[in-house]
């Protein structure tokens, strides 16, 4: 069942959306225009089962908002038409009502009068509803999403409307359109990141094949991440279009919430990241800072220079040279010039995404890993200051996605940045890991070494032996101190 929430800016749809699904998914503020894209979420409803909620945007310009609202009405099995009681019926509500009538979906619509708590007492609910009978909807309910007033009644009404979910609609729930709306956690995950107005939403729409994300030549159009999915060469991909990320200290309120949600999503989903930069502007220090923030999560990354079709061949070469030079710290990241508008260069994305995913999940056996490291240590040993050599006892891979290597050394304190880089370069030289950051941790051979037991031994017997040795040390120390006192007395 697809349930669409439609109507005006800051009418309280996002608050109601969160109430119905029982969690904080839509961004809710008192700022008009907070929700800027259609937001889909899958949830379980009592006696209904799995449902897809579609939250419509509330934009300043109704001309831009209307096509998205109409799209939700067209694809929804049940429409929740939300009206702000403090504002009443305006020309916008009238147009939405006319479109619902035109599509013959009045019987599939619940008219919701929200914000009754602003000027109506609970005893005045019926009186409030009487003001809206002229709109011709059979099913109406007056609520306050903020205070949860009558939200339970609304849920009961949704359950009663469940008979509209026919067997045919259930069969259509596996169609590509359904996948494009609910693609979260399906297939190979891809996330598009970058500064505002880098072309992320344009690329999403190009890859998915429909206008899933709103595109404007205005920085900050996307406020919440948008999810879509598609199939290429019989492989399913899930793609996340994220909000443009500016400097941390310039983000306030809603932008800060969107940024935190994006970083949480990246850490949980662990997608292949397409990091987009506007080639006409070139790579900036903010791009480098943002890339470093993503790199700390150890996610596989593709660096995409967008709008390359707007540059001459000579200009593009200069941009590429500058990018390669500035990304010297991460030579393993592939750099691809693309045009999200025309689709040029995006054909190779899927091969890179698939290969990077395989690289991130690759596991190296301990024996060949140590043979390679030992041979490299002998042929081209790393340099250490003042001959403070850090010897490698052995190394092993302990995790995938992100690939994590634990290296046992004789002196952990001597394992400096240069030594860590030497190990990383050695692993990459022989085992690849293109586009994937490596996590390398050091452990002193003495850390935990004393806890190892011989056959037949237990940790309890080892602890007793330690206590015995400690008592002997204290006993010997007392003897030495007694001798010294006697000498001093003489």
C-alpha positions, -999 to 999 in steps of 0.1 A, spaced: 0 0 0 13 34 -10 1 63 12 7 98 0 7 129 22 -1 161 2 -5 198 6 9 231 15 41 245 30 45 241 68 11 225 72 25 199 95 27 170 71 62 160 82 52 160 118 22 138 109 45 116 87 67 109 117 37 102 140 23 76 116 56 57 110 66 60 146 101 75 141 120 106 131 125 103 94 113 136 78 131 168 90 106 188 110 110 226 117 89 257 116 108 269 85 86 268 54 102 247 26 120 223 49 110 193 29 122 198 -7 119 164 -23 94 135 -22 104 115 8 95 78 8 96 55 39 86 19 44 68 11 77 46 -16 92 10 -6 102 -13 -26 124 -38 -47 103 -24 -31 71 10 -46 70 39 -31 50 31 4 37 50 30 18 45 66 30 52 94 5 57 129 20 52 157 -5 74 188 -5 61 222 7 78 247 -15 74 285 -18 65 283 -55 34 262 -60 42 260 -97 72 238 -88 53 220 -61 23 210 -82 39 183 -104 54 165 -74 20 166 -56 3 153 -87 29 125 -90 21 114 -54 -16 115 -61 -12 94 -93 9 67 -76 -8 65 -42 -34 39 -31 -45 61 -3 -42 99 -1 -39 119 31 -49 154 21 -37 176 49 -52 211 55 -40 237 81 -70 247 101 -54 280 110 -52 289 73 -83 272 60 -90 265 23 -70 286 -1 -66 285 -39 -39 259 -36 -61 235 -16 -88 240 -41 -65 231 -70 -54 199 -52 -90 190 -45 -99 195 -82 -70 172 -93 -80 145 -69 -115 147 -83 -102 146 -119 -82 115 -111 -113 99 -96 -96 93 -63 -119 110 -38 -130 77 -25 -93 69 -18 -87 102 0 -89 111 37 -92 149 44 -71 157 75 -77 190 93 -45 196 112 -35 220 140 -69 220 157 -51 227 190 -43 262 178 -78 276 182 -102 247 188 -110 228 220 -115 190 218 -153 195 221 -153 217 190 -139 190 166 -172 183 150 -178 221 145 -144 224 129 -151 196 104 -184 212 94 -164 240 78 -149 216 53 -180 195 43 -184 215 11 -152 200 -3 -171 167 -9 -149 142 9 -166 114 27 -138 107 50 -126 135 73 -108 136 106 -96 166 127 -63 161 145 -33 178 160 -1 160 149 19 179 174 -1 169 204 -12 135 190 -49 145 193 -71 121 173 -40 105 156 -53 71 168 -86 78 150 -67 86 118 -49 53 120 -82 34 125 -95 52 94 -65 41 74 -71 5 84 -107 8 73 -95 21 39 -72 -9 35 -98 -26 12 -86 -4 -16 -54 -25 -17 -64 -51 -42 -46 -82 -53 -35 -64 -85 -19 -36 -65 0 -62 -45 14 -77 -77 25 -43 -89 44 -37 -56 74 -55 -72 75 -33 -103 105 -10 -111 85 21 -100 80 6 -65 117 -2 -63 126 34 -72 105 46 -43 117 21 -17 151 11 -27 167 15 7 189 -14 18 185 -32 -15 213 -41 -40 246 -24 -41 243 10 -22 257 42 -38 257 76 -22 262 109 -41 280 135 -20 295 170 -26 290 207 -21 257 224 -29 248 227 -66 275 202 -78 249 183 -98 241 155 -74 204 154 -80 208 156 -118 231 126 -117 205 107 -95 177 114 -120 199 104 -149 209 71 -133 174 62 -120 157 73 -153 131 95 -137 128 128 -118 130 113 -84 149 142 -69 141 179 -75 167 198 -96 172 235 -93 202 257 -101 200 269 -65 224 258 -38 206 238 -11 177 225 -30 180 190 -15 175 191 23 170 154 31 186 125 14 165 109 -14 166 72 -22 161 55 -56 169 21 -70 174 7 -105 187 -24 -123 217 -24 -147 229 -56 -164 207 -77 -140 224 -60 -109 202 -40 -85 216 -7 -72 203 16 -45 213 52 -48 212 80 -21 211 116 -31 223 137 -2 220 173 8 248 196 -4 273 200 24 288 234 32 314 244 57 306 231 92 306 265 109 283 279 82 256 252 88 228 260 112 195 245 121 180 224 93 213 221 74 231 208 105 203 182 110 205 171 74 243 168 76 241 147 107 215 124 91 237 120 60 268 110 81 247 85 101 233 70 69 269 67 55 281 49 86 251 26 87 247 17 50 284 19 40 277 27 3 301 33 -25 305 71 -25 304 92 -57 321 124 -46 311 151 -70 329 183 -77 320 211 -102 347 210 -128 340 246 -138 350 257 -103 377 231 -98 386 213 -65 386 236 -35 399 233 1 363 227 12 361 197 -11 393 184 4 380 189 39 347 171 31 367 143 13 388 138 44 356 136 66 342 109 43 376 92 42 376 88 79 346 65 75 368 43 53 342 41 25 350 32 -12 351 64 -32 349 75 -68 359 111 -75 336 126 -102 345 159 -120 310 170 -131 301 195 -159 332 185 -178 313 191 -211 314 228 -203 352 229 -204 376 228 -234 401 199 -236 429 222 -224 409 235 -195 399 199 -185 435 188 -186 445 216 -162 416 207 -138 426 170 -139 463 179 -132 453 201 -103 430 175 -89 456 147 -91 482 170 -74 458 179 -45 447 143 -40 483 130 -37 473 118 -2 448 94 -17 462 82 -50 440 51 -47 408 71 -55 398 69 -92 391 103 -109 364 103 -136 353 134 -157 316 132 -163 285 152 -173 254 144 -152 233 165 -176 242 146 -208 252 113 -191 287 114 -207 312 93 -187 285 78 -164 285 45 -183 317 34 -166 303 42 -131 286 9 -127 318 -11 -135 337 10 -110 310 7 -84 308 -31 -87 346 -34 -87 350 -11 -57 324 -31 -38 343 -63 -45 375 -46 -34 359 -34 -1 348 -70 7 381 -86 -3 399 -107 24 436 -115 23 448 -147 39 473 -143 67 501 -165 52 505 -147 18 501 -113 35 530 -120 59 552 -135 31 548 -103 10 554 -79 40 585 -99 50 599 -98 14 593 -61 11 608 -54 45 640 -71 33 641 -56 -1 631 -20 6 629 -15 44 611 15 58 631 42 74 630 50 111 645 80 130 677 74 151 676 37 142 645 32 163 634 2 142 598 -11 145 599 -48 136 568 -65 123 561 -98 141 531 -107 119 500 -91 103 465 -102 97 433 -89 82 406 -87 108 377 -71 90 362 -62 55 343 -32 44 364 -13 56 394 -36 51 411 -36 85 446 -50 92 461 -56 126 499 -55 127 518 -69 157 551 -51 163 579 -51 188 574 -15 198 540 1 191 553 36 200 577 35 171 550 28 145 549 63 131 528 77 102 556 69 76 557 33 87 519 30 85 520 45 50 547 20 40 525 -10 51 495 5 32 516 10 0 529 -26 3 494 -40 7 481 -20 -22 511 -29 -45 504 -66 -42 467 -69 -33 450 -38 -49 422 -23 -29 416 4 -56 393 32 -43 391 17 -9 407 32 23 426 8 45 424 8 83 457 -2 98 461 -7 135 492 -16 155 494 -38 186 525 -44 207 535 -80 209 534 -78 247 498 -66 246 478 -96 256 508 -119 251 510 -128 288 474 -140 287 483 -168 262 481 -202 279 500 -234 273 481 -267 269 466 -277 303 470 -242 317 442 -219 328 441 -181 334 436 -188 371 469 -208 373 487 -180 354 473 -154 379 485 -175 408 520 -177 393 520 -139 389 510 -134 425 537 -158 436 564 -139 416 551 -106 429 555 -119 465 590 -130 458 599 -96 443 585 -78 474 603 -103 497 637 -97 480 631 -59 481 626 -61 519 659 -81 523 678 -55 503 663 -26 523 672 -44 556 708 -48 545 710 -11 535 697 0 569 722 -23 587 751 -7 567 738 28 574 736 19 612 772 8 612 
